[in-house]
Amino acid sequence: SYHTVMLKAFFEENARTGNDGNTFFQLLNRQLLGQQGGGRMVTATFIRVFPCFTKGEIVCDGHRAMLRVRPAPSPLMSFKMTGDVLGIHDTVHFEKRVFKLSPGDRYLIYTDGIPGAQRIDGKTGDKSKLSQKGLERFLRRHRAKPLEAMVAGVWNDVLSYCHYKPVDDMLLFAFEIPDGNKQQK
């Protein structure tokens, strides 16, 4: 529980100070290394959407990045990035990417438990993983739906795939860039 409280405090402090993703992760890494007992590691994705909704910034530290979703027939875009896991090494490096935002763009963030979801064939006992391609297939199936329904549809497909028996933590989160021409709810 201390770990969770410490992470929450770091996120709240960063919201106040406005550090960029690299600085935030460097400070968090130093704190994790300084804890008694060590062995506490964190993977995360830092995303900042600038108030004017024209650009965003992403920094990843050993965590899956994100997918951009636009209406069909636009392809899904994967933000594949590199970065070190926090809390293990004194010196860590992260890739930063600034990207253009467009009204209606959706961004999906997820943990590795989603593409790593497994199913076992009852007859053969063979295991198969959902994979990144499987996640993208589910996302294409639901992307025309409103945001909440899209996330719920993908989530239900993932759980159904693994017969509601996840083998790893699973988090699925999405956000959408507002269209200034449409009335916001």
C-alpha positions in Angstrom: 0.0 0.0 0.0 2.9 2.4 0.6 4.0 1.8 -3.0 0.6 3.0 -4.2 0.5 6.0 -1.9 3.9 7.0 -3.0 3.0 6.7 -6.7 -0.1 8.7 -6.2 1.8 11.5 -4.4 4.3 11.6 -7.3 1.6 12.0 -9.9 -0.2 14.7 -7.9 3.1 16.6 -7.4 3.9 16.4 -11.1 0.5 17.8 -12.0 1.4 20.8 -9.8 5.0 21.2 -11.1 4.4 20.3 -14.7 7.6 18.3 -15.3 7.9 16.6 -18.6 7.7 12.8 -18.8 11.5 12.2 -18.8 12.0 14.4 -15.7 9.0 12.8 -13.9 10.4 9.2 -14.6 13.9 10.2 -13.5 12.6 11.5 -10.2 10.4 8.5 -9.7 13.2 6.1 -10.5 15.5 7.8 -7.9 12.7 7.5 -5.3 12.1 3.8 -6.1 15.8 3.0 -5.8 16.1 4.8 -2.5 13.4 2.8 -0.8 14.5 0.4 1.9 14.4 -3.2 0.6 14.5 -2.1 -3.0 13.0 -4.5 -5.5 10.1 -2.2 -6.4 9.8 -1.7 -10.1 7.2 0.3 -12.1 6.3 0.4 -15.7 4.2 3.3 -16.9 3.2 5.5 -19.8 3.3 9.3 -19.4 0.9 11.2 -21.6 0.4 14.9 -21.7 -2.3 16.5 -23.8 -1.6 20.2 -24.2 -4.6 22.4 -23.3 -5.2 23.6 -26.9 -5.7 19.9 -28.0 -3.3 20.4 -30.9 -0.5 18.2 -29.7 0.4 15.5 -27.2 3.5 14.1 -25.6 4.2 10.5 -24.7 7.1 8.9 -22.8 7.2 5.2 -22.0 9.3 3.3 -19.5 9.2 -0.4 -20.4 5.4 -0.3 -20.7 3.3 -0.9 -23.7 2.7 2.4 -25.5 -0.6 3.2 -27.1 -2.7 2.9 -30.2 -4.3 5.7 -32.1 -7.8 4.9 -33.4 -9.5 6.8 -36.2 -12.7 6.0 -38.0 -12.5 3.2 -40.7 -10.9 2.9 -43.1 -8.0 4.6 -41.4 -5.4 2.1 -40.1 -4.7 1.9 -36.4 -1.4 3.5 -35.4 0.8 1.9 -32.8 3.1 4.2 -30.8 5.9 1.7 -30.3 8.5 3.2 -28.0 11.4 2.1 -25.9 12.3 2.9 -22.3 13.8 1.4 -19.2 11.7 -0.1 -16.3 11.8 2.1 -13.3 13.3 1.0 -9.9 16.0 -1.3 -11.2 18.9 0.7 -12.6 20.6 4.0 -11.5 20.7 5.3 -15.1 17.5 5.0 -17.1 16.6 6.3 -20.6 13.3 6.9 -22.2 12.0 7.8 -25.7 9.8 10.8 -26.0 7.5 11.5 -28.9 5.4 14.6 -29.6 2.5 14.0 -31.9 -0.3 16.0 -33.6 -3.8 15.6 -32.2 -6.9 15.8 -34.4 -10.5 16.2 -33.2 -12.1 12.7 -32.9 -8.8 10.9 -32.4 -9.0 8.2 -29.8 -6.0 6.8 -27.9 -6.0 3.4 -26.3 -3.6 2.5 -23.5 -3.3 -1.0 -22.1 -1.1 -3.3 -20.0 0.7 -6.3 -21.4 -1.9 -8.6 -19.9 -4.2 -7.6 -22.7 -2.3 -9.0 -25.7 -0.9 -11.6 -23.4 -4.3 -13.0 -22.5 -4.3 -16.8 -23.0 -6.9 -19.3 -23.9 -6.5 -23.1 -23.7 -8.1 -25.4 -26.2 -10.2 -27.8 -24.3 -9.6 -30.7 -26.7 -5.9 -30.4 -27.3 -4.7 -28.4 -24.3 -2.9 -26.0 -26.6 -2.4 -22.5 -25.3 -2.7 -19.4 -27.6 -2.1 -15.8 -26.8 -4.4 -13.0 -28.0 -1.4 -11.0 -29.3 -1.2 -7.4 -30.5 -2.9 -8.4 -33.7 -5.8 -9.9 -31.8 -6.3 -6.8 -29.7 -6.2 -4.7 -32.9 -8.9 -7.0 -34.4 -11.1 -6.4 -31.4 -10.5 -2.7 -31.6 -11.4 -2.5 -35.3 -14.6 -4.4 -34.5 -15.7 -1.8 -32.0 -14.2 1.5 -33.1 -17.4 2.9 -34.7 -19.1 2.8 -31.3 -19.1 5.7 -28.8 -16.0 5.7 -26.7 -17.3 4.0 -23.6 -19.0 1.3 -25.7 -15.8 0.8 -27.7 -13.8 0.2 -24.6 -16.5 -2.1 -23.1 -16.7 -4.1 -26.3 -12.9 -4.6 -26.5 -12.8 -5.5 -22.8 -15.6 -8.0 -23.2 -13.9 -9.6 -26.2 -10.6 -9.9 -24.3 -12.3 -11.5 -21.3 -14.2 -13.9 -23.5 -11.0 -14.8 -25.3 -9.3 -15.9 -22.1 -12.5 -17.5 -20.8 -12.7 -14.9 -18.0 -9.4 -16.2 -16.5 -6.7 -13.6 -16.9 -3.1 -14.7 -16.2 -1.7 -11.2 -15.7 -2.9 -7.8 -14.7 -5.1 -6.2 -17.4 -5.8 -2.5 -17.8 -7.6 -0.9 -20.8 -8.0 2.9 -20.9 -9.0 5.2 -23.7 -9.5 8.9 -24.3 -10.8 11.0 -27.2 -9.8 14.4 -28.4 -12.9 16.6 -28.4 -14.3 18.1 -31.5 -14.8 21.8 -30.9 -17.6 21.9 -33.5 -19.7 19.4 -31.6 -21.5 20.0 -28.4 -19.6 18.3 -25.6 -21.4 16.2 -22.9 
